[in-house]
Amino acid sequence: MELKGTKKKSAKTAETVETETTILVHKSTSVGKSVPPPIEVIEAVLGKKKTLAQLKAEKPVYYTYEDYPIEDLMVYGGIDCIVTSELLSRLSGYIYARPDYVWTDVVNGRVVRRTESIMSIAESYERYTAEAHEFIMDLEVNGIKYNIEGNAAMKLRLENEIAELEAEIASHIGNSFSLDSGAQLVQFLYEVRGFEPTRFTKTGEPSTDGDAIKDIADRYPEEKIWLTPLAKRNDLISIYRTFIATYVEDFVKSDGRVHASYSLHGTGSFRIAGDTPNLTQLPRPKHGYNIRKLFTVEKGMVFMAFDFSSAEVKILGALCKDPALLEAIKNGQDFHALSASKMYGIDYDEFTVVLANKSHPLSGEYKEKRQFSKALTFGILKQN
């Protein structure tokens, strides 16, 4: 149950109950998504009367708990407790049951069938999920400090550079169509110019992002003079619209911090998912713009990063017993670099030396090769 407005709407109809204090108690029918508050709640919060047409025409507003009166939140919390208690009483038989898990093993050439009793849902929740939820609540409540002045400076830089790139592109191909129109750009690139698509969107349409246009430039070197700035322009436009243009207005609260929402069950790989905004997938630095540096800390504090070293790959090695993989793990080798070096026919030691030397002319290229190998490995792992 949530009390939050969002751009995303549940695919199914939500059940709503409105209390005297205009607090909405609703159940989302899609994990990780919520139903926007009704117009009456929006009017109560904003103190304004607006027509449905006006609300639809305006940019969506994101709501968090701090936007509601504490008295209303207490009523909402009370109703939440009642509903949760009712659900617990009806589902307790399933929640506290300890089901049998049946599995097979091969011992001395014979198939052996085993049955074991596994922990109940309640026990699993108390041991693991509850602690994870406490961690997520800390993330949401504390939020992360955001550099508003840095955003403004980066916004100005981006706007100037994008304008320069667009002028350069227009000097070569004119401005008979809008670069902001994906459909018109697709038509110009793949129909008017007759370029062969190298990448496609999830819906199967030819892609017009920076990487796709870079591929075309490599295939048609005589057209690089305008394709290269177009690729960069599209990269920068994506950064600008997603992480800069209205980011402060949309996501930075009155305390100068971003309070994102997180879900334990938003991904198939069981990683934490985030939204409004998604802080779990901030882009890597590109073309001299580092979005991640806009997220900062209080004076005297530092960010600390902790990461398991190739945890998934080591688990894979323990399960599949692949000799090459086990040998790489045993020797402490970088598996993704090893995989990339074999894919591209490069000596492993040479590959890692270039990777470690950021000033080496091939460092960026080798880094991309390693990233591709990593994506391929995880794509195979998490699809099966």
C-alpha positions, 0 to 999 in steps of 0.5 A, spaced: 500 500 500 502 506 498 500 514 498 504 517 492 502 520 486 507 517 480 507 518 472 506 510 471 499 507 472 497 500 474 495 496 468 489 494 472 484 497 476 485 499 483 481 498 489 480 505 492 477 507 499 476 514 501 476 516 508 473 523 511 480 526 511 481 525 503 486 520 504 486 514 499 488 507 501 489 503 495 492 497 493 496 497 487 495 491 482 502 491 479 508 490 483 512 497 484 507 501 481 502 505 484 495 509 483 495 516 483 491 520 488 484 522 486 483 529 484 480 531 491 486 529 494 490 533 489 486 539 490 486 538 498 494 538 498 495 544 493 489 548 496 487 549 489 481 547 485 482 545 478 479 542 472 480 535 470 482 537 463 487 542 466 490 537 471 491 532 464 494 538 461 499 539 466 506 536 467 505 530 472 507 532 480 510 527 484 508 526 491 511 523 497 509 523 505 512 529 506 507 533 502 501 530 506 499 533 513 501 528 519 494 527 522 492 524 515 498 520 515 496 517 522 489 515 519 492 512 513 497 508 517 492 506 522 488 503 516 494 500 513 495 496 520 488 494 520 488 491 513 495 488 514 492 484 520 486 482 516 490 479 511 495 476 516 489 472 519 487 470 513 493 468 510 497 465 516 496 458 514 500 459 508 505 464 511 507 459 517 507 452 513 513 449 512 513 446 506 517 440 503 522 441 498 523 435 493 530 434 489 534 429 486 541 427 486 546 422 483 550 418 488 555 413 485 551 413 479 544 412 482 539 417 482 537 419 489 530 422 491 531 427 497 525 430 501 527 436 506 523 441 510 524 448 508 523 454 512 516 458 512 515 464 509 514 468 516 521 465 518 524 467 511 521 474 512 523 475 519 530 473 517 532 476 511 526 480 508 525 485 514 532 487 515 532 488 507 526 493 508 529 496 514 535 498 510 530 500 504 526 505 509 533 508 511 534 509 504 528 513 502 527 517 508 534 519 508 535 520 501 541 523 498 544 530 497 543 533 490 548 539 488 543 544 485 548 549 483 552 543 479 545 542 475 544 549 473 552 549 471 551 543 467 545 545 464 548 551 461 554 547 458 549 542 455 544 547 452 550 551 449 554 544 446 547 541 443 546 548 440 553 548 437 552 541 435 545 542 431 548 548 428 554 544 425 549 538 423 545 543 419 551 546 415 552 539 412 545 536 411 540 542 412 534 543 417 529 540 413 526 536 419 526 536 426 532 532 430 527 532 436 523 527 432 525 520 432 520 518 427 523 524 422 530 522 424 528 514 422 525 516 416 531 521 414 537 516 416 534 509 413 529 511 408 532 518 405 539 516 406 538 509 405 543 507 411 542 500 414 540 499 421 545 496 426 541 497 432 534 496 434 529 499 439 525 494 444 519 495 439 523 493 433 524 500 430 531 502 428 534 506 433 537 513 433 541 513 439 548 515 439 551 508 439 547 506 433 549 513 429 556 511 431 555 504 428 553 508 422 558 513 421 563 507 422 560 503 416 559 509 412 566 513 413 564 518 408 558 521 412 562 521 418 563 529 418 555 530 420 554 523 423 559 524 428 556 530 431 549 527 430 551 521 435 554 526 440 548 530 440 543 525 441 547 522 447 547 529 450 540 530 449 538 524 452 543 526 458 539 533 458 532 530 458 533 525 463 538 527 468 538 535 468 532 539 464 527 538 470 531 534 475 531 539 480 523 541 480 521 533 479 525 530 484 529 535 489 525 536 495 525 542 500 531 539 504 535 539 498 535 531 497 533 526 492 528 521 496 527 516 491 523 510 492 525 502 492 523 495 491 525 489 493 521 485 488 522 490 482 527 486 478 528 478 475 535 478 478 533 480 485 536 486 485 533 492 488 529 496 483 528 504 484 524 509 481 522 517 481 527 517 480 531 511 479 538 512 482 540 504 481 542 506 474 545 512 473 549 513 467 557 512 466 561 519 465 560 521 457 563 526 453 565 530 459 559 530 463 559 526 470 551 525 472 554 521 478 558 527 481 551 531 482 550 527 488 554 529 494 554 528 501 555 533 507 561 537 509 566 532 512 562 526 509 565 521 504 561 516 499 564 509 501 562 503 495 562 496 497 562 491 492 562 483 491 568 481 487 565 477 481 560 474 486 555 471 480 561 469 476 564 465 482 557 462 484 557 460 476 563 456 477 561 453 483 555 450 480 558 448 473 565 446 475 567 449 468 575 448 469 577 454 465 572 458 469 575 455 476 582 456 474 581 463 473 577 464 480 583 460 483 588 465 480 584 471 482 584 473 475 578 478 472 574 474 469 570 479 464 577 481 462 579 474 461 573 473 457 574 479 453 581 477 451 579 471 449 573 473 445 578 478 441 584 474 441 588 479 445 593 476 450 590 477 457 596 480 461 596 485 455 589 486 456 589 488 463 595 492 463 592 497 458 585 497 462 589 499 468 593 505 464 587 510 463 592 514 459 593 508 454 590 510 447 587 503 447 584 504 454 577 506 452 576 501 447 579 495 451 574 498 457 568 497 452 570 490 450 570 488 457 564 491 459 561 488 452 563 481 455 560 482 462 554 484 459 554 478 455 556 473 461 550 476 465 545 476 460 546 469 459 546 468 466 540 472 468 536 469 462 536 462 464 
